[in-house]
Amino acid sequence: MPMTRAANFGALVILGAAAVAMPAWAQDTATTQQAAAATPLKPDEPVPFVAHRAVYDLQLDGRKQSTSVDSMRGRIVYDFSGNACEGYALNFRQVTEIGLSGGGVNTSDLRSVTFEDNGGHSFRFNSQNFTNQKVDGVVDGQASRADSGAIAVALKKPKSAKFDLSRNVLFPTGQMKAIVAAAQGGEHVFESQVYDGSDGGQKIYDTLAVIGAKVSPDKPREGAAVGAKQLDGVDRWPVTISYFDPTKKVVGEQTPVYTMSFDLYADGISGNLVLDYGDFRLRGTMASLDFLPQPPCK
């Protein structure tokens, strides 16, 4: 699950599986993929990550006494499509409602659309964040990787800007693919730098993925994954990814900005989601899982 990091996680408006409004470039990509989806996959054709739509219900799973958060609930709608030849599009929405200990409620609505080619050469991103139904952040831009590996980022919003990133930086889907490859190779730690266009489009994050032992296929799945026959026999691993701000100067051990734990399936689907923001923690239960038509490689 190449999860978009909830950068400005403010605060339920319970969502249906409504799609996020897509920019023109994302609409063109979706049209191409839908047309290609009419042709079924061959049984032996490899599909690194499967096209799917997953909905996660969020509930408060713990908080520090010092935090102002009294209650929290929400929902994530995660719509992932594409293939290994044309690339992958992610249509993501996270709506959360926070009850404050002093009274009052804040509602946060994060909407994000991205497209990433399979080789990690290009990454397009567009996101909007609403707090109490008012826009308080918009990011729009793209990143391109040259033959040398160096990455050039061009932002349109929140303001026009251009800057370069190291060749070592991964984009979100590429990061998840690399973690699956590491897990399949028997590795238990994977470190990487990731750029996902969040936090105003200006930041990269140092990440540390800790990969647990492969889960026995006999162990029951949870949530909507229980009845998903397509997951029968698919390897999965418990994974925890910690995100660190490399620009933050610290003395001693560095504390992650954000930590995400989940069961990562080899086909890119995630279950048993836990989002830890330090002061509070959310647990995400998969409420529904739909497998979408997978466009074949041409």
Secondary structure, DSSP 8 states (H G I E B T S, - for coil): ------TT--------S------HHHHHHHHHHHHHTTS---TT---SS--EEEEEEEEEEEE-TTSSEEEEEEEEEEEEEEETTTEEEEEEEEEEEEEETTS-EEEEEEEEEEEE-TTSSEEEEEEEEEETTEEEEEEEEEEEE-TTS-EEEEEEESS-EEEEE-TTEE-HHHHHHHHHHHHHTT--EEEEEE--S-GGGT--EEEEEEE-----TTS---GGGGG-GGGTT--EEEEEEEEE-TT---SSS---SEEEEEEEETTS-EEEEEEE-SSEEEEEEEEEEEE-------
